[in-house]
Amino acid sequence: YEAVRWIGQLGGFLGRKNDGEPGITVIWRGWQRLQDIATTWYLVKERTYG
């Protein structure tokens, strides 16, 4: 539950009191952003400690 909301926040979900739960489009955007973050982290780590 919390992971879905966190990924939703990455996709633009604001999580206000009456917003309900994040929709599939927002979750998809958040998932794509999470993948971008993970890829960047991997590339920086490889370059730094490579």
PDB file of N, CA, C and O in Angstrom:
ATOM      1  N   TYR A   1       0.832  -1.200   0.000  1.00  0.00           N
ATOM      2  CA  TYR A   1       0.000   0.000   0.000  1.00  0.00           C
ATOM      3  C   TYR A   1       0.870   1.255   0.000  1.00  0.00           C
ATOM      4  O   TYR A   1       0.674   2.142  -0.831  1.00  0.00           O
ATOM      5  N   GLU A   2       1.811   1.335   0.908  1.00  0.00           N
ATOM      6  CA  GLU A   2       2.672   2.518   0.982  1.00  0.00           C
ATOM      7  C   GLU A   2       3.582   2.617  -0.237  1.00  0.00           C
ATOM      8  O   GLU A   2       3.858   3.717  -0.716  1.00  0.00           O
ATOM      9  N   ALA A   3       4.046   1.484  -0.739  1.00  0.00           N
ATOM     10  CA  ALA A   3       4.910   1.499  -1.918  1.00  0.00           C
ATOM     11  C   ALA A   3       4.156   2.029  -3.135  1.00  0.00           C
ATOM     12  O   ALA A   3       4.720   2.777  -3.934  1.00  0.00           O
ATOM     13  N   VAL A   4       2.898   1.651  -3.282  1.00  0.00           N
ATOM     14  CA  VAL A   4       2.091   2.127  -4.407  1.00  0.00           C
ATOM     15  C   VAL A   4       1.898   3.633  -4.308  1.00  0.00           C
ATOM     16  O   VAL A   4       1.991   4.335  -5.314  1.00  0.00           O
ATOM     17  N   ARG A   5       1.634   4.132  -3.120  1.00  0.00           N
ATOM     18  CA  ARG A   5       1.464   5.576  -2.940  1.00  0.00           C
ATOM     19  C   ARG A   5       2.781   6.311  -3.199  1.00  0.00           C
ATOM     20  O   ARG A   5       2.775   7.399  -3.775  1.00  0.00           O
ATOM     21  N   TRP A   6       3.904   5.733  -2.782  1.00  0.00           N
ATOM     22  CA  TRP A   6       5.203   6.358  -3.013  1.00  0.00           C
ATOM     23  C   TRP A   6       5.511   6.416  -4.508  1.00  0.00           C
ATOM     24  O   TRP A   6       5.962   7.445  -5.012  1.00  0.00           O
ATOM     25  N   ILE A   7       5.267   5.315  -5.215  1.00  0.00           N
ATOM     26  CA  ILE A   7       5.462   5.309  -6.667  1.00  0.00           C
ATOM     27  C   ILE A   7       4.500   6.292  -7.314  1.00  0.00           C
ATOM     28  O   ILE A   7       4.860   6.978  -8.271  1.00  0.00           O
ATOM     29  N   GLY A   8       3.284   6.364  -6.799  1.00  0.00           N
ATOM     30  CA  GLY A   8       2.321   7.349  -7.289  1.00  0.00           C
ATOM     31  C   GLY A   8       2.822   8.773  -7.109  1.00  0.00           C
ATOM     32  O   GLY A   8       2.625   9.617  -7.983  1.00  0.00           O
ATOM     33  N   GLN A   9       3.465   9.045  -5.988  1.00  0.00           N
ATOM     34  CA  GLN A   9       4.023  10.381  -5.757  1.00  0.00           C
ATOM     35  C   GLN A   9       5.113  10.694  -6.774  1.00  0.00           C
ATOM     36  O   GLN A   9       5.220  11.829  -7.237  1.00  0.00           O
ATOM     37  N   LEU A  10       5.913   9.709  -7.121  1.00  0.00           N
ATOM     38  CA  LEU A  10       6.926   9.913  -8.161  1.00  0.00           C
ATOM     39  C   LEU A  10       6.270  10.254  -9.497  1.00  0.00           C
ATOM     40  O   LEU A  10       6.851  10.958 -10.324  1.00  0.00           O
ATOM     41  N   GLY A  11       5.048   9.745  -9.699  1.00  0.00           N
ATOM     42  CA  GLY A  11       4.319  10.008 -10.934  1.00  0.00           C
ATOM     43  C   GLY A  11       3.452  11.243 -10.898  1.00  0.00           C
ATOM     44  O   GLY A  11       2.772  11.547 -11.878  1.00  0.00           O
ATOM     45  N   GLY A  12       3.458  11.966  -9.784  1.00  0.00           N
ATOM     46  CA  GLY A  12       2.710  13.212  -9.701  1.00  0.00           C
ATOM     47  C   GLY A  12       1.499  13.177  -8.792  1.00  0.00           C
ATOM     48  O   GLY A  12       0.785  14.174  -8.686  1.00  0.00           O
ATOM     49  N   PHE A  13       1.248  12.060  -8.135  1.00  0.00           N
ATOM     50  CA  PHE A  13       0.118  11.953  -7.212  1.00  0.00           C
ATOM     51  C   PHE A  13       0.386  12.807  -5.978  1.00  0.00           C
ATOM     52  O   PHE A  13       1.444  12.697  -5.359  1.00  0.00           O
ATOM     53  N   LEU A  14      -0.573  13.656  -5.625  1.00  0.00           N
ATOM     54  CA  LEU A  14      -0.379  14.581  -4.509  1.00  0.00           C
ATOM     55  C   LEU A  14      -0.779  13.989  -3.164  1.00  0.00           C
ATOM     56  O   LEU A  14      -0.236  14.387  -2.133  1.00  0.00           O
ATOM     57  N   GLY A  15      -1.711  13.054  -3.153  1.00  0.00           N
ATOM     58  CA  GLY A  15      -2.100  12.386  -1.916  1.00  0.00           C
ATOM     59  C   GLY A  15      -2.831  13.266  -0.928  1.00  0.00           C
ATOM     60  O   GLY A  15      -2.681  13.100   0.283  1.00  0.00           O
ATOM     61  N   ARG A  16      -3.622  14.202  -1.431  1.00  0.00           N
ATOM     62  CA  ARG A  16      -4.397  15.061  -0.534  1.00  0.00           C
ATOM     63  C   ARG A  16      -5.531  14.269   0.097  1.00  0.00           C
ATOM     64  O   ARG A  16      -5.816  13.143  -0.311  1.00  0.00           O
ATOM     65  N   LYS A  17      -6.156  14.847   1.066  1.00  0.00           N
ATOM     66  CA  LYS A  17      -7.162  14.173   1.881  1.00  0.00           C
ATOM     67  C   LYS A  17      -8.252  13.482   1.049  1.00  0.00           C
ATOM     68  O   LYS A  17      -8.598  12.334   1.330  1.00  0.00           O
ATOM     69  N   ASN A  18      -8.790  14.152   0.043  1.00  0.00           N
ATOM     70  CA  ASN A  18      -9.902  13.599  -0.735  1.00  0.00           C
ATOM     71  C   ASN A  18      -9.497  13.099  -2.120  1.00  0.00           C
ATOM     72  O   ASN A  18     -10.354  12.955  -2.992  1.00  0.00           O
ATOM     73  N   ASP A  19      -8.225  12.834  -2.336  1.00  0.00           N
ATOM     74  CA  ASP A  19      -7.758  12.412  -3.658  1.00  0.00           C
ATOM     75  C   ASP A  19      -8.025  10.946  -3.975  1.00  0.00           C
ATOM     76  O   ASP A  19      -7.987  10.570  -5.146  1.00  0.00           O
ATOM     77  N   GLY A  20      -8.288  10.125  -3.006  1.00  0.00           N
ATOM     78  CA  GLY A  20      -8.426   8.696  -3.269  1.00  0.00           C
ATOM     79  C   GLY A  20      -7.058   8.071  -3.474  1.00  0.00           C
ATOM     80  O   GLY A  20      -6.059   8.539  -2.928  1.00  0.00           O
ATOM     81  N   GLU A  21      -7.025   7.016  -4.261  1.00  0.00           N
ATOM     82  CA  GLU A  21      -5.768   6.319  -4.521  1.00  0.00           C
ATOM     83  C   GLU A  21      -5.243   6.698  -5.905  1.00  0.00           C
ATOM     84  O   GLU A  21      -6.019   7.107  -6.769  1.00  0.00           O
ATOM     85  N   PRO A  22      -3.930   6.566  -6.122  1.00  0.00           N
ATOM     86  CA  PRO A  22      -3.375   6.901  -7.434  1.00  0.00           C
ATOM     87  C   PRO A  22      -3.893   5.940  -8.506  1.00  0.00           C
ATOM     88  O   PRO A  22      -4.071   4.749  -8.252  1.00  0.00           O
ATOM     89  N   GLY A  23      -4.128   6.469  -9.693  1.00  0.00           N
ATOM     90  CA  GLY A  23      -4.605   5.658 -10.813  1.00  0.00           C
ATOM     91  C   GLY A  23      -3.458   4.986 -11.550  1.00  0.00           C
ATOM     92  O   GLY A  23      -2.284   5.221 -11.264  1.00  0.00           O
ATOM     93  N   ILE A  24      -3.827   4.152 -12.497  1.00  0.00           N
ATOM     94  CA  ILE A  24      -2.829   3.363 -13.215  1.00  0.00           C
ATOM     95  C   ILE A  24      -1.875   4.235 -14.025  1.00  0.00           C
ATOM     96  O   ILE A  24      -0.690   3.916 -14.126  1.00  0.00           O
ATOM     97  N   THR A  25      -2.369   5.329 -14.602  1.00  0.00           N
ATOM     98  CA  THR A  25      -1.498   6.212 -15.391  1.00  0.00           C
ATOM     99  C   THR A  25      -0.442   6.865 -14.512  1.00  0.00           C
ATOM    100  O   THR A  25       0.727   6.940 -14.890  1.00  0.00           O
ATOM    101  N   VAL A  26      -0.849   7.331 -13.348  1.00  0.00           N
ATOM    102  CA  VAL A  26       0.090   7.965 -12.418  1.00  0.00           C
ATOM    103  C   VAL A  26       1.086   6.937 -11.891  1.00  0.00           C
ATOM    104  O   VAL A  26       2.272   7.236 -11.750  1.00  0.00           O
ATOM    105  N   ILE A  27       0.614   5.734 -11.601  1.00  0.00           N
ATOM    106  CA  ILE A  27       1.513   4.677 -11.133  1.00  0.00           C
ATOM    107  C   ILE A  27       2.518   4.330 -12.231  1.00  0.00           C
ATOM    108  O   ILE A  27       3.697   4.117 -11.950  1.00  0.00           O
ATOM    109  N   TRP A  28       2.055   4.273 -13.478  1.00  0.00           N
ATOM    110  CA  TRP A  28       2.961   3.973 -14.590  1.00  0.00           C
ATOM    111  C   TRP A  28       4.036   5.051 -14.734  1.00  0.00           C
ATOM    112  O   TRP A  28       5.213   4.739 -14.919  1.00  0.00           O
ATOM    113  N   ARG A  29       3.629   6.313 -14.649  1.00  0.00           N
ATOM    114  CA  ARG A  29       4.613   7.410 -14.721  1.00  0.00           C
ATOM    115  C   ARG A  29       5.621   7.302 -13.576  1.00  0.00           C
ATOM    116  O   ARG A  29       6.822   7.484 -13.776  1.00  0.00           O
ATOM    117  N   GLY A  30       5.121   7.007 -12.383  1.00  0.00           N
ATOM    118  CA  GLY A  30       6.007   6.850 -11.228  1.00  0.00           C
ATOM    119  C   GLY A  30       6.960   5.685 -11.393  1.00  0.00           C
ATOM    120  O   GLY A  30       8.130   5.777 -11.022  1.00  0.00           O
ATOM    121  N   TRP A  31       6.461   4.576 -11.955  1.00  0.00           N
ATOM    122  CA  TRP A  31       7.300   3.400 -12.184  1.00  0.00           C
ATOM    123  C   TRP A  31       8.415   3.726 -13.172  1.00  0.00           C
ATOM    124  O   TRP A  31       9.561   3.319 -12.982  1.00  0.00           O
ATOM    125  N   GLN A  32       8.071   4.465 -14.233  1.00  0.00           N
ATOM    126  CA  GLN A  32       9.085   4.869 -15.205  1.00  0.00           C
ATOM    127  C   GLN A  32      10.131   5.773 -14.555  1.00  0.00           C
ATOM    128  O   GLN A  32      11.326   5.638 -14.819  1.00  0.00           O
ATOM    129  N   ARG A  33       9.686   6.676 -13.721  1.00  0.00           N
ATOM    130  CA  ARG A  33      10.626   7.573 -13.036  1.00  0.00           C
ATOM    131  C   ARG A  33      11.518   6.785 -12.081  1.00  0.00           C
ATOM    132  O   ARG A  33      12.715   7.058 -11.984  1.00  0.00           O
ATOM    133  N   LEU A  34      10.945   5.806 -11.373  1.00  0.00           N
ATOM    134  CA  LEU A  34      11.729   4.961 -10.473  1.00  0.00           C
ATOM    135  C   LEU A  34      12.791   4.196 -11.256  1.00  0.00           C
ATOM    136  O   LEU A  34      13.922   4.059 -10.789  1.00  0.00           O
ATOM    137  N   GLN A  35      12.442   3.701 -12.436  1.00  0.00           N
ATOM    138  CA  GLN A  35      13.430   3.011 -13.269  1.00  0.00           C
ATOM    139  C   GLN A  35      14.545   3.961 -13.699  1.00  0.00           C
ATOM    140  O   GLN A  35      15.715   3.577 -13.718  1.00  0.00           O
ATOM    141  N   ASP A  36      14.191   5.187 -14.042  1.00  0.00           N
ATOM    142  CA  ASP A  36      15.202   6.187 -14.399  1.00  0.00           C
ATOM    143  C   ASP A  36      16.141   6.464 -13.229  1.00  0.00           C
ATOM    144  O   ASP A  36      17.354   6.572 -13.409  1.00  0.00           O
ATOM    145  N   ILE A  37      15.575   6.577 -12.036  1.00  0.00           N
ATOM    146  CA  ILE A  37      16.385   6.821 -10.837  1.00  0.00           C
ATOM    147  C   ILE A  37      17.326   5.649 -10.587  1.00  0.00           C
ATOM    148  O   ILE A  37      18.504   5.847 -10.289  1.00  0.00           O
ATOM    149  N   ALA A  38      16.804   4.425 -10.707  1.00  0.00           N
ATOM    150  CA  ALA A  38      17.622   3.235 -10.476  1.00  0.00           C
ATOM    151  C   ALA A  38      18.744   3.128 -11.509  1.00  0.00           C
ATOM    152  O   ALA A  38      19.874   2.784 -11.162  1.00  0.00           O
ATOM    153  N   THR A  39      18.439   3.421 -12.771  1.00  0.00           N
ATOM    154  CA  THR A  39      19.457   3.374 -13.821  1.00  0.00           C
ATOM    155  C   THR A  39      20.543   4.409 -13.570  1.00  0.00           C
ATOM    156  O   THR A  39      21.732   4.118 -13.707  1.00  0.00           O
ATOM    157  N   THR A  40      20.134   5.615 -13.204  1.00  0.00           N
ATOM    158  CA  THR A  40      21.103   6.670 -12.905  1.00  0.00           C
ATOM    159  C   THR A  40      21.990   6.273 -11.737  1.00  0.00           C
ATOM    160  O   THR A  40      23.206   6.459 -11.783  1.00  0.00           O
ATOM    161  N   TRP A  41      21.383   5.726 -10.689  1.00  0.00           N
ATOM    162  CA  TRP A  41      22.137   5.276  -9.518  1.00  0.00           C
ATOM    163  C   TRP A  41      23.172   4.224  -9.919  1.00  0.00           C
ATOM    164  O   TRP A  41      24.324   4.278  -9.489  1.00  0.00           O
ATOM    165  N   TYR A  42      22.750   3.272 -10.745  1.00  0.00           N
ATOM    166  CA  TYR A  42      23.648   2.216 -11.200  1.00  0.00           C
ATOM    167  C   TYR A  42      24.817   2.794 -11.996  1.00  0.00           C
ATOM    168  O   TYR A  42      25.969   2.423 -11.772  1.00  0.00           O
ATOM    169  N   LEU A  43      24.517   3.703 -12.924  1.00  0.00           N
ATOM    170  CA  LEU A  43      25.569   4.284 -13.757  1.00  0.00           C
ATOM    171  C   LEU A  43      26.553   5.116 -12.937  1.00  0.00           C
ATOM    172  O   LEU A  43      27.760   5.061 -13.173  1.00  0.00           O
ATOM    173  N   VAL A  44      26.049   5.878 -11.986  1.00  0.00           N
ATOM    174  CA  VAL A  44      26.931   6.676 -11.122  1.00  0.00           C
ATOM    175  C   VAL A  44      27.800   5.760 -10.273  1.00  0.00           C
ATOM    176  O   VAL A  44      28.995   6.007 -10.109  1.00  0.00           O
ATOM    177  N   LYS A  45      27.205   4.711  -9.737  1.00  0.00           N
ATOM    178  CA  LYS A  45      27.950   3.765  -8.912  1.00  0.00           C
ATOM    179  C   LYS A  45      29.050   3.087  -9.733  1.00  0.00           C
ATOM    180  O   LYS A  45      30.181   2.956  -9.266  1.00  0.00           O
ATOM    181  N   GLU A  46      28.724   2.663 -10.942  1.00  0.00           N
ATOM    182  CA  GLU A  46      29.712   2.023 -11.808  1.00  0.00           C
ATOM    183  C   GLU A  46      30.850   2.979 -12.162  1.00  0.00           C
ATOM    184  O   GLU A  46      32.015   2.584 -12.203  1.00  0.00           O
ATOM    185  N   ARG A  47      30.503   4.219 -12.413  1.00  0.00           N
ATOM    186  CA  ARG A  47      31.528   5.199 -12.788  1.00  0.00           C
ATOM    187  C   ARG A  47      32.412   5.546 -11.589  1.00  0.00           C
ATOM    188  O   ARG A  47      33.615   5.757 -11.737  1.00  0.00           O
ATOM    189  N   THR A  48      31.809   5.604 -10.407  1.00  0.00           N
ATOM    190  CA  THR A  48      32.551   5.982  -9.212  1.00  0.00           C
ATOM    191  C   THR A  48      33.426   4.838  -8.698  1.00  0.00           C
ATOM    192  O   THR A  48      34.585   5.047  -8.340  1.00  0.00           O
ATOM    193  N   TYR A  49      32.860   3.619  -8.664  1.00  0.00           N
ATOM    194  CA  TYR A  49      33.575   2.492  -8.067  1.00  0.00           C
ATOM    195  C   TYR A  49      34.049   1.478  -9.097  1.00  0.00           C
ATOM    196  O   TYR A  49      34.723   0.508  -8.751  1.00  0.00           O
ATOM    197  N   GLY A  50      33.700   1.698 -10.364  1.00  0.00           N
ATOM    198  CA  GLY A  50      33.872   0.831 -11.477  1.00  0.00           C
ATOM    199  C   GLY A  50      35.045   0.021 -11.661  1.00  0.00           C
ATOM    200  O   GLY A  50      35.140  -0.713 -12.645  1.00  0.00           O
TER     201      GLY A  50
END
